[in-house]
Amino acid sequence: PIRRICWGFLRAPWACAPADGGRKTFRLQLYRYRYHVPGEPARAAVDGATMRSKEMDAGAPWVVWEYDWLPSRRQTYPACLQVTLQLVDRMAPVIRTIEEAEAEQPGAVQRKSSMDDVSDKVHSELLEHLRPPGAMAVLPATLRMQFPTVGSGAFRIAHSPCGNFLAAACGPSDDGDFEILVFSVARGKLHCAFGHHHRLVYDMVWHSANKEGPQRIPRHQWLISSSSDGAVFVFELPEESSSEVLHPVVQHLLHPSNVYTVAVHPTLSQMSDQFFVAAGGREFGIRFWGVSYRRENRQLIHTHSRVGNDMVSNNDHGAVLCIRFSQKDVMYASYEDGIIISWKVFWAPVAGHSHSTLAAQQLREYSSREIGGAQVHSFSIVTGELKAGNMVDSGMLALVEDFILTSTKDNVVRLCALHPSARGDAAFRVVREFQGLKCSVFQVRSTVSPDGRMVVSGSEDGKLIVWDTATGKLLADKTPFVQVSGPVTDVSWSVTHHILCCSAFRADAAPVLVFCGVGAKTPVPTGPPPLLQRLLEVHDTVVDPSNFTEDRNLQRWKAKWVEENVARPEMHIDVRGLKEKIVSQLMGTGKYSQLKQSVALPDEKV
């Protein structure tokens, strides 16, 4: 039970314009709770249960009676409270949804709720926020919608690949379930709700059976969730909106302890009837599951099976906190002791049998002295985004394995480069630090814009923080204003639209805020990559920029040769791994210089 010990009051000086840029700070004297019963002698007091009962009957908190009591009887408390007020523009009490705004237009027609109708003609206002391929991302600053949550707000949110849906993993509802609400961004309404988790949902990932672009919704979409209840659930997104709480189509992916992270293997899941899920957590390492589906009587029938053995690192690094796959099909996993390990997952023959199973080979173990062993509770691989925004080029990618954006509980977001050093070991080096947020208790997540030119994160002080990727400076004048009562624990930037969402947890069911922007078809700037010089500064070996183009030609040939003809399903061997081993051995011989001269290319073709 909560013991109320003191209270204070403030008469907001609305008649006075706040100073200091719209803010004004007050220090309030606090008073002891006397628990006085109105109309009775001063010595009378009540216990907590009676106080709550009287509050319910009166429809007002107990402090109202304490405030109305004789001022001479108040007892000061040996502390004060500092409060800062800021006058902001008054919001409209009701924010129109996209569907309601469109309905006001002349000639508007009533649409059905099926996804087929939406796929044929996406709402016009959603198309206004569409980001053309290759265009720069626009920082959304206009609050267009607020999606309601339940319980303690939303701990995690995730955009669907097509950008038309947003999933929000909420706190416990009245019946104790941790529901996942799925909203239609096009309509601005709740599409459906998923249930069955009875503990906090730590991670969510979408998977679709086909890739049809941002203006068409894939026929089949699934949402995979992991929770501290030890379960991984697979939910199928219904074609039509539903008012009922839907149960998972696959609910027996069980684990012995907390499941902190989940990811879908990108290449192995391109089959038309199966996808593979990797789950990581405490005590079991990484576990792979195969989910198969087939259509019978206009319904999908799902089956599942555990694939391969649990993948555990050679050393005891503790729980697996986050799993992500790169564009090269490399699986990265962050561990409790601050280590990141890369794995190669492939099909391997089973001895004495004609079939194959999934196997994993540990590639490298990355460590960093710069973060001091801080736990990377969440990270995202941002190599593709940085390359799309010309923040890095193929030559820079030859120096590193991948770029990641890490989230740790030390009030810093970091852009790091994963690469092997000249000594033969591996490390992840900090390329840029982003400071200004508060993150020491909650698992606050961050992300990058689709063009990699901006980094956005939540903060425990209830704010949204945005930085410039190239400089690491705050974009305070362009950041949408957010101030909620709880920590902003997650952000999601749509890949297909100029839409940015954020959610708060433990904030009395704070809504998910949806910010939209409209941008011109501005192409990504060309020229030297902004992060080039910074990457060279943090590289283990001294790199001469004048020789960088020459080395880049060789690395371009290496990347092309290694990736050629590696998809050989009839061969149960890791072709790419063998090629990488050959190149690494060649680099340490005298033939390296001969190879370097033979693959020289014109600079403009690099």
N, C-alpha and C positions, 0 to 999 in steps of 0.2 A: 504494500500500500504506500501511497505517496503522502508524506507529511508536509503540510503547508506551514511554513515558518514565518514568512514575511510577505508584505505587499506594498505597493506604491501606486500613485496616481499622477496623471499629467493632463492638464488642460491644454490641448493643442492650440497654439496661437495662430489660428488661421488668418487672423487680421494682419499679422506681421509677415512680410515676405522673408523667407529663410535666407540667411546669408551664406557666404562661402560656396558659391556655385549651386544654390538651391538646397543646401543642407544646413541643418542647425542641430547642435548637440546640447542635451540637457542632462543634468545630474539629479536624480530623484532620491529623496529621502525615503527609506523603507521603514515600515512599521511592523511590529510583531502581530501575529494572529492571536487574538484574545479568545476566539471561539465563544463569543458572548451570545447569549440567547436574548433576542429583543424582548423588552417588556419585563425582564426578570433582573434580579440583583446582579451586580457586576461580578460577583464571585462565581456565578453559574457558568458552566462550560459544558460542551458536548463532545462526544467522541466522533471519529471520522465517519462511522456508519450513519449516525444521526444527522451529521452535517450534510452528507450526500443526499439523504432522504429529504431534508428540508430544501435543498437546492432544487431537487426534482419537482417538489410540490410548488415552489415559488417560481420556478422557471428562470432563476437568476443565480449567479454564483454567490458564495458566502461572503466574498469580499465586499459586495454591495452593502451588506449590513455593517461590516466593519467600517466602511467608509462613512455611512450615515450616522454611526454612533457619535456620541459627544466627542468633539476634537480634543477636549481636555483630558479624556481618558485614554488617548492613544499612547502607546509605548513605542518609542523609537527603537529601531534595530541598528546595531553597530555596523552598518554597511549602507552603501548607496548604489544605485543602478544608473549607468550611463546609457542614454537613448539618443539615437540620431534619427531625425525626421527629414524626409525629402519629399517635396511636392512634385508629383508627376501628373501627366495628362490623364484625365479621367477616361477610362475605357468604357465602351458601350457595354451595358449589362448582358447583352446577347450578341455573340459573334456569329455572323452568318456563315453557314456552311457553303461550300462551292455549289452544291445542288440547289440550295435555297436562292443563292444569288442568280443562278442560271434560270430558275423558275420565274424570276421577276422579269425576264426579258420577253419582249413580244413574241408570240408564236411558240412559246415553250410548250413542250409536251411532257406528259408523265411517262417516265421510263420504268421498265420492270427492274426487279432487283437482281436478275441473273447476271452472271459475269459475261455471258455471251454478248448481251446487249452493250455492255461497257467496252468489250474488246472491239466491237464494230465501230464504235464512235466514242472515244474518250471525251469526257467533259471538256468544253472549250477552255474553261479557266485553268484546268490542269495543264492543257497544252501550252498555255501562256508561260508556264514555268518549266517547260521542257528544255533540257540542255542538249543542243545538237552535238553529235560526236565531233571531237576535236576542238570544241569551243572552250573558252576559259570559264571557270566556275565563278558565279556571282555570290557574294555573301548575302544570304537571305536576311532581311531586316524587318519585314512587315509581318506582324502577328496576324495570321489568317484564321487559325482554328485552335481550340483547346479541347483535347480529347479527355473525357472524364475517366478516372481510375477508381479503384476500390481499395479498401484497407489502408495500407501505409504508403500509397503512391506506387510508382513503377520503378523497380530496381534496374531492369534492363529493357531496352527497346531495340528493334531491328527492322529495317526496310526490306521489303521483298525485292528480288532481283529486278522485276519489272517496274518497281517504284510505285505501284498502285495500292499497296497495303503496308500497314505498319503494325507490328506486334509489340505489345507492352506486357512484360511480366510483372504482375502486381503483388502487393503484400497480402496478408491473410484477409479473406472476406469474413462475413459474419459467421459462416459455417466452418471456418478454419481452413478452407482450401486456398491455395495460392494460384489464382486464375491467371491465364494469359488472354488478354483482350486483343483482338485483331480488328483494326479500323480500316475502312475504305477511305483512302486519301482523296479519291476522286469525288466521293459523295460527302465526305466529312462526317460519316456516321459509323457506328459500330457494325461490323460485318458479322462477327461471331465471337464466341468465348470458348476457350479450351480449359478443361479442368482435369483433376486427378492428382496433381502434385499436392503434398501436404507439408512441404518445407520450401524454403526459399529457392527460387530458380536462379541459378548463377549464370547460365549462358544459353543462347538461342542461335540457331542458324537455319536459313531457308535453303530449300532445294527444289528445283523444278525439273520436269521430265524433258522439257525442250526449251530452246532459247529462241524466242520469236521477237525480240526487240522490245523497246519501251512502250510502243503503242499497241501491243497485243499482249493479252494476258495468257500465259501458258495454260494448257488444258489441265495439267495436274501440278499442284504445288503442295509441298509439305513443310511443316515447321518442326524442327527437332530441338528439344529442350533437355537440359541437364539440371539436376537439383541436388541439394544436400540430403534429400531423402534416399539417395542411392539409386535413383531411377533415371533412365533416359527414355523419353516418350517421343513417339512420332505421330504428329497430328496431320490429317489431310484437310486442306482448305476447301470448304464446300463451295460449289458453284453459285449457290444462292445464299443470301444472308439468313442467319438463324438466330432466334431468340433464346434457344436452349443452350445449356452448357454442354459442349461436345467432348466426348472421351477420346483418348488416343486410339488410332488404328493399330498401333504396335505399342504395347505397354509392358512387355516382359524383358526389356533390356536392363537387367538388374545388376547391381554392383555391391560389393561388401561394405562400401563406405561412401562418403561424400563424392559427388561427381561435379567437379568445378568447371569443366570445359567440354565442348563437343565441337566436332568439325566433320565435314563431308569431303572425302577424297575426290578431287575434281576430275581426274582422268578415269579412274576406275568406275566412277558413277555416271559415265556418259552412256552406259548401256540403256536400252529401251525398257528393260524390265527389272532393273536392280540398281541399288546404290549402296555405298559403304560408309559407315559412320565410325569415327574414332572418338572415344571418350576417355578422359583423363581425370584422375582424382587421387584420393588418399588410399594407400595400402595396396593398390592393384596396378599402379603404373598407367599404361595405356592399353585399352581393350578395343578390338575391332568387331563390328557387327555388320552383317549383310542383311539388307531388307529387300525382299522381292515382292513384286505385285503383278497381278494379272486381272484382266477384266472378265467378269462373269455376270450375266444378267444385268448389264449396265452399271455394275458396281465393281470397285477395285477390291480384290482379295489380297491381303498382305500376309506374308510369312517372313520370319526372321531366323537367323542362325548366327551363332558365334563363330568368327572366322579367325583361325590361327591362335597362337598363344598370347598371353599378356606380354606386352613389350615393356621390359623393365631395364633401366640403365645399368651399366656395369657397376657403378658406385651408388651408394645410398644417398641420393640427393633430396629425399623427402617427397612430398606430394607433387603431382603434376598440376600446375595452376592454369596453364593456357596452352592450347594446341591450335596451330594455324598451318595451312598449306601454301606453298609458294607457286608461282606460275610454272616452275620447273618440276612440280610434283614432289618437292622436298617437304617433309613434315618437320616443323619446328615445335619444340615443347619447352616451356619454361618451368623450372622446378623451384621448390621451396627455399633452397639455399642460394638462389640468385643465378644459377647456371641455366644456360639455354643449350639444348642438344638437338642436332639435326639428324633425321632418320630418312632412309630410303626404303619405301614400302613397295614391294613387287610380288608377283606370283612366283612361287617356287614349287617344284615337284615334291610330292610326298613319297618317301622311300617305300618301295614295295607296293605302290598303288599307281593307278593311271591318271589320277586327278591331281590338281595343284591346290595350294593354300597360300594365304597371305603370309609373307615373311618380312622382317624388318632388319635392316642393317644400320647400325649406328655409324654415322659419318664423322661428325665433329662435335666437340664439346666446347662451347663458347663461354668465356668468363670475362669479367670486366673489373678492373681496379677502380675505375672512375665512379662507379655507383656504390662502392663500399659494401657489396654483398646484399644490397636491398632486394627484396622479393619483387620480381616482375609479375605482378598478379594478372596483368593483361597486356597484350601487345597485338599489333596488327602489322602485316607485311605491306609496305607502301611502295615497293619498287615500281609497280605498274603505274601508280598515280604520279610518282615523281618523274617517271619517264614520259608520261602523257603530257605533263605540264612543262617539259623541257628543263626541269630542275636538275636532271642528270642525263647523260647520254650513254651510248653503248660502250664507249671507251672507259667511262667511270665504272660501269657495271662489270667490266673485266677485272677491276681491282677488288671487288667485293662479291660476296655470295648474294646478299640481299640487304635491303634497307628495312628497318623496323621502327615503329613508333611505340615506345614503352611507357607504361603507367605503373608507378610505384608510390608507396606511401611516404614520400619524403618531400612533398610539395613541389615536385619537378616532373615535367614531361620531357622525354628525351627522344631525339631522332638519332638512331644508332646505325652503324654499318657493321655487318657481319662479314668477316673475311679471315682467311688464314694469314698468319704473319710469316716473316722471313725465317723464323726459328722453327717452323714446322707445326707450332701449336695453333690455336684459334682463339679469337677474341672478338667481342663486340665493342667497338669504340664509339664514343659519343661524338656525333657530328655537330649537333646543335641542342642546346638546352632551352626550355621554355618555362619561365618562372612567372609567378604572379597568382597562382591558384593555391588553394588550401586543400591538402589531401594527406592526412596522417592517420585517419581512423577507418574511413569507408573505402571500398574499392571503386574509386572514381575512374571512369574510362575516358579516353580521348580518341580522336580520329583526324583524318586529313580530308581536305576538299578533293573532289574527283580529279582536279588537275595538280594536286600536291602542293599548291602555292600557299595554302593556309592550314593551320592546325587549330582545332577547336577542342575544348575540354570543359567538363563540368567542374564544380568546386564545392567544398563542404560549407562554404558560407552562402550557398544558394544562388550563385552567379554563374554566368556563362562567359568563358574566356576564349579569346581568339588571338592568334599570333600570326605574324608573317614568317613563313618557313625559311626564307633566305636569310633574314636578319635576326630572327628570334624576338623581334620587338612586338609589344602588345598593339593590337588594332582597336584601342579603346573607343575611338571616335566612330568606328564603323560597326562595333559589336552591338547586336540587339540587346535591349535592356531586359534583364531577367533578375528578379529578386524574390525568391520563395523562402518559406520558413524552414525547409530542410535541405540537405545536401543534394546537389544536382549530380547524380551518380552515373548517368549515361547520356551520350549524344549519338545521333545518327544523321549522316549527311547522304542524301539520296544520290546515287550514281547517275540516274537518268534525268533528274529534275533539279531545279534550283530550290530545293526544300531542305531545311535543317530542323531537326526535332531534338528536344531535350526533355528529360524526365527527372523527377525528384523523388526521393525515398524518405520514409519516416517524416512526412510533411503533411499529415492529415489528408490523405487522398488528393494530393496536388495533381492537377491535370497535366497531361503531356502537351507541351507547347509546340506548335507547328508554325515555323516562320517560312515565308515564301519570298522569292525575288524574281524579277524579270530582267533578263540580260540579253544584250544583243549578241549576234553570232560573231563574237570577237575571236579570231584565231589565237592560238597560243603563241606568244612571242618567240622568235628565233634568236639565235646568238649563243654566246658562251653560257654554259649551264651555271646558274648562280651558286651552286654548291661545289663547283669544281675546286676552287682554291681551298675551301674549308676541308674538303676530303683529303687533299694532298697534305694539308697540315697535320691531320690526325693519323695519317698512314704510318705504319710501323717503320717502313724503309723510306729513305730520302728519294723522292722521285723528281727528276728534272723535267719541268713542264715542256721544255723544248723537245725532249724525246718521247713525250707522252703520246703524240700522234703515231709515231712509229710502233710503239708497244701496243697501241690500240689496234692497229691493223692486224698484228699477230693474234691478239686476243679475239678479234672479230672472226678470224679464220678458225681459231680453236673452238669458239662457241658454235659456229656453223657446223664444223666437222663432228663435234661431239653429239649434236642434236640430230644429225642425219641418220635416217633408217634405224632409229632406236625402237620403234614400235614393231616388234617382232613377236606376236603372241605365240607363234609356234615354237619359239626358242625359250626355254625356261631359264634364261640367264639375264643378268642385268647388263645389257649392252652399253648403256650410257656409263655405268660405273667402270666397265672395262676400258672404255675410251678415255675417261678422265684419268685412270691410272696410267695409261700409256703416255698421255701428255705430260703428266706430272713427272714421270721418269725421264722423259725426253728433255724437260726443262733443266735437269741437273747434269746433262751431258754436253759435249762440245757440239753436237748436232743442233743445239738450240739456235746458235748464231746463223747456221746455214738455213734453217727453217725461217728465221726472222727475215732474211734477205729474199727468200723465195716467195713470200706472201706479201711483199710490199705493195700497197695499193695507193692510188691517188687520194690526196687529202679530202677532196670534195665528195668522194664516195663513201667516206667513213660515216 
